[in-house]
Amino acid sequence: MIPSPRLVVGNWKMHGLREQSTRLARAVAEGAEALPDDVRLVLCPPFTQLASVHGIINAAGPNTLLHLGAQDCHTTSSGPHTGDISADMLSDLGVQYVILGHSERRQAHGETDALIRRKVEAAEAAGLIPIVCIGETMEERLEGRTTTVLATQVEGSLTDNFNGVLAYEPVWAIGSGSVPPIEELERTLSLLHGLLQSRLKMDDIRVPILYGGSVTPAQAPTIFSIGSLGGVLVGSASLEAKSFLRIAESASLRLSAQPLSGPYRS
Ligand SMILES: O=C[C@H](O)COP(=O)(O)O
C-alpha cells in the first residue's frame, strides 16, 4: 500500500538567497501547522540553503508535515569530484528525499537513464528516498512517442527494487502554464502504473506517482481530482508560501473530501 499522505514537493530550483529562503521556509512551516496529516510537504531548496531550511524544519517539531529534499546527488559517496555532492553528505545534513533525473538536468547536463539509475542506487544506499523524474518533450509527444519514451525512462532509470517516488513531468508543461488535459493525465498515470508493474515485476505497486509541470493553486483541485495521484512536484508556485500551501490544501483528501479511488487508494 502506498503511504497514504500525498506528497507536495517544492522544487525551488536555483532560487533563493539566505534571507528569502529562510522567510519562505518559515512561512511554509507556519502554514503547514494547519494542514491535516494526509499531506506531506517536501522542500527542496538549493544545496546552499539545505542546512538553514533543515534548522527551520527541526524547529517545527517532530509532528511537522515538512520534510527536506535535495535536487541532485552524485553516483558515489565520496571521491575526487569537484563541485559534486554525495547522497551520504545529504543524508548527513538531515535530507530525506532527493530529486533525480529532472529534465533540466537531463537536458543541460546530459544525464542519461543509466547515470540516473546509478544516482538512484547511491541515494538508496544512503537511505534517501529518490524522486525520479521522467517525461516526454513536445516533439516526442507530437510524434506519438510518449509511451515509448516513458517506458524507456522507467526501464532505464529505476533500480530493480525501486521503492521511491516517480514524478511524471511532461517537459513541455514545465514552466509553460499548460497542463495536460485531465483525461490524458489519467491515462498516462495508468500507463505508468502498468510500466511500474512490469519493471518491478510486482502487481501491488507502492510507488507514488507525482505529476509536475505548471501546477498552480488554480489547477491543483482538478489535478488532484485524479484519486490515484500520489502528489505533485511544484516549481514556480513553490516559491510563494501561500501558493504552495494552497496546493497542499487541494492535495488533502480530508479537506477536499474526494472519494478514494484508483490503484493506490483501494
Ligand atoms: O520540478 C518542478 C517542475 O519542473 C515544474 O516546474 P513548474 O511548476 O515551474 O512548471
PDBQT file of the ligand as one rigid body, heavy atoms in Angstrom, charges set to zero:
ROOT
HETATM    1  O1  LIG A 301      10.274  20.360 -10.650  1.00  0.00    +0.000 OA
HETATM    2  C1  LIG A 301       9.342  21.088 -10.980  1.00  0.00    +0.000 C 
HETATM    3  C2  LIG A 301       8.934  21.185 -12.350  1.00  0.00    +0.000 C 
HETATM    4  O2  LIG A 301       9.981  21.381 -13.222  1.00  0.00    +0.000 OA
HETATM    5  C3  LIG A 301       7.748  22.074 -12.593  1.00  0.00    +0.000 C 
HETATM    6  O3  LIG A 301       8.087  23.427 -12.642  1.00  0.00    +0.000 OA
HETATM    7  P1  LIG A 301       6.899  24.488 -12.792  1.00  0.00    +0.000 P 
HETATM    8  O4  LIG A 301       5.905  24.163 -11.696  1.00  0.00    +0.000 OA
HETATM    9  O5  LIG A 301       7.551  25.801 -12.614  1.00  0.00    +0.000 OA
HETATM   10  O6  LIG A 301       6.293  24.277 -14.138  1.00  0.00    +0.000 OA
ENDROOT
TORSDOF 0
